[in-house]
C-alpha cells in the first residue's frame, strides 16, 4: 500500500515536473510584432548575454521600435566566469549573438576567434567615442571587435566629514596621501586612510595605467609584455612600502569586513572608479552624504592623470548567423540617446559614449552633498588613460591575486610580486603559442 | 566463592569498559557535529533578518529588523524571477531524482539478482564511475549536448543527472541485503513473471533504499551549480543556485545584492528541510529494516 502510494506520488511529481519543463521550454516571449504590417514574416531573433541590471527593459525599448530584430536578454553572472562561459559556448558552437565583454577580456575573445570584426557596421558610430576608449575595442589593429558600452575612470572617494575631524587635506599627490595615512594612524590607531586589496587586479591595473604603464603592446605579429615596467614598479613599491609601514590596511575590497569599515568610519578613502556610488550606497548605506569625490592623487604635483577600473563593451559572436543585425543593435544600445538614457537610469552605468556624459544630470542620491558630482566625474574621465590588454588577462589577474596575497601576508617586496605577474603571463602566452617580441 | 568472584569481576570490568569509552563521548561528538552543521544554517537565518544597513554593522547573531523588506525586495526582484528559479529547481531536482531513482533501482536489482555475462564488468565500470567527480564531466557533457542541439534546454540539466553510479551501487547492495533469493525463487515457482516479481515482491521491500537514493539525488541536484551554470544560457531556465549567483557576481561595477542572496538562500533551504521531515518515516524503516535483516 505504502509503496504504491509512494510510487503514485513519485509518478505524479514526475509527470508534473516534466510537463512544466516542456511547457516552460516553449513559453518563449511572443513577438510583439503582430500589429505591424511592415514587419517581415519572421523577425530576426537575437540573444544577448549581459549582466547590466534591467538590460531586458532596455532591449524591450528596441524591440518595440524594431519589429524585424527581436533581442532576448539573458542575464548572466558577471566577471571572469561570464567570459569563461562565453568562450566555452563559442567553442561548442552555440554562443549568444551578442555578449557583454569587459575590455580586458575582449583580447582573449579575439584570440579564440569568438567575436566578429564589425568594422563596417560600426563605422558610423566611431565618432561617438573618445580615442582612448575606441582603442580598447580595436586592440590597436584595423579591426573593430565591439562597441564600447561603459567605462570606469578612477577617482578618489573620501569621507569628507572625517577628513575634517582628523584635520587632513584632500591629498593632491601620492606623497601627500602617504603623509595623510600616517597622520590618521597617529590620531586614531583604529582608523586607516585606505587599504591595499590583493584581490582586485582591475583596481591595481587602473593605478598602473595612471602611472603610465603599458602592460601589453602589439608590434607586427608579436606581443610585447611589460608588466614589470618602471611605472608599475613605482606603484607597487609605493603601496608595498605603506603596507610594510603599517599605515595602510591590507583587507581586500568587497568583503564583509571592508563593508563594515566603510560603514563605521574606520576606512576613510577608496581610490575607485566612477561607478563607486552604486557600491557605496549599497554596501555602506550609513555613509550617505558623508562621502565626496576628488581626482586621484598624482605622481607629480601639477599633473592630472587617471586610469580605468572596469568597463565593458558589446561584442558580436563570430558564429552568430545574424551579425549585421546584432551589430546594428550594439550600435543603437551604446550611442542612441534613448538607449543611453535608459542605460544610465535603469542600468546604473557610466556610458562610454561622449554624448552619454552630458545625459548624466541627476546627482547620485548618495552624493547629495556634492551637486557637481558628474561634472567632476566628466573632468576626471577626460584625464584617464588606458592601455591595450593582452590575450590572457585572466592569467595575469590570477597571478596578481596569488602573488600579492603572499606579498601582503608576509609584508614582502611588492615589486617582486609584479615580476611574478610578468613571468606567469609570459609563460602562459608562450604555452598558448603567441609570438613574443623580446 | 572464588568461582563467583572470578565470574563477576570480568563482568564488572566489561561493563565499566563498555561504559567509559561510550559514556558521554558519542553524544558529545554528535552535539559538536550538530553545532558544526547547524551553525551556518543559523547564520543564514539570522542574517536574512537584517536590513542592508544592519548586515555588516550589527553583531553576527543579533537579529535584524529587515526580514519583511528583504522578502518583498527578493520577490520584486526582476518581477519575481525568484519563483521561476525555484520552480526550475523543483523540476530539475524532483524530475531528476525520480528518474534517477527509477533507473538506479531497476539497474541495481538486475545486477543483484540476475547472473548474465558481463555483469561484473558493468558493475566494476559503475564503481569506477563513482570515483569520477561529476564536476569533471560537466564540460564534456556540455560539448556533447551542444553537438546534439540540447544545450540550453531543460533536458541538458535533467539527463546527465539520471544515470548516477552511486545510486545504482546503493540499489544493488540494498537489493542483495533486503531480498533473499529464495523469496524470488518461491515467487517463480508460484508462476509469477519477472516483471510481476519485481513490481509486487521486490519493489515494496526496496522502498526504504529507493527513498535513500531519491533523497541523495534530490539534495545533490538541488545544490548542483556547475552543470546548470555551464549548460544553461537562458536565465529563465536557471535553477536557484545559478540564479542567485547572478545576484552575487553582478559585475565589477555593480554592488552585490547580499541581502537578497542571503534571503534567497534561506528560502531555498526550506523545501529541503520539509522534504527530509516528510520522508523521514520511510527512512526510519530503512535503518531498522537493515538492522534486522543483516
Interface residues (C-beta under 8 A of the other chain):
Chain A: X2 X3 X6 X7 X10 X11 X13 X14 X17 X18 X20 X21 X22 X24 X25 X47 X49 X51 X52 X53 X56 X72 X74 X75 X76 X77 X78 X79 X81 X82 X85 X88 X89 X91 X92 X93 X94 X96 X102 X150 X152 X202 X254 X256 X259 X260 X263 X264 X273 X275 X278 X279 X281 X282 X283 X285 X286 X309 X310 X311 X312 X348 X349 X350
Chain B: X52 X53 X55 X56 X57 X78 X87 X88 X90 X91 X94 X95 X98 X99 X101 X139 X142 X143 X146 X147 X151 X152 X153 X154 X155 X158 X203 X204 X207 X211 X214 X229 X230 X233 X234 X235 X236 X237 X242 X245 X246 X248 X249 X250 X251 X252 X253 X254 X255 X256 X257 X258 X282
